[in-house]
Amino acid sequence: MVTLPSHTFSARTGRSVVSIIDSGRIDTTKVGYFGHSFGGVTSLAVCQVDARCQAAANLDGGVGAIDQRALSRPALLLTAA
């Protein structure tokens, strides 16, 4: 991926992410979040407040201040042993 000032462009397909979303082929009303480390904790937090979120995945990020019992949507928590 190459980041351009106005949008993200895929060098492989030659199409911008914006043009793919605008094509109507992606349902932006149902999204999922995933992240690693701090991004994983952030994915859980954002999923709690974004009504579009269907699920979240936290890859080795712990849970931080997130109360696991308060998660109202499916969440995958992967941590190192």
Number of C-alpha atoms within 10 A of each C-alpha: 9 10 10 9 6 8 12 15 17 13 10 7 7 8 12 19 13 12 13 11 12 10 9 9 9 11 8 11 9 11 15 18 19 18 17 16 15 15 17 24 24 22 24 31 19 14 24 19 9 11 11 13 20 17 20 26 23 24 20 18 21 17 18 13 8 14 10 12 6 8 15 11 12 14 19 13 17 14 12 7 4
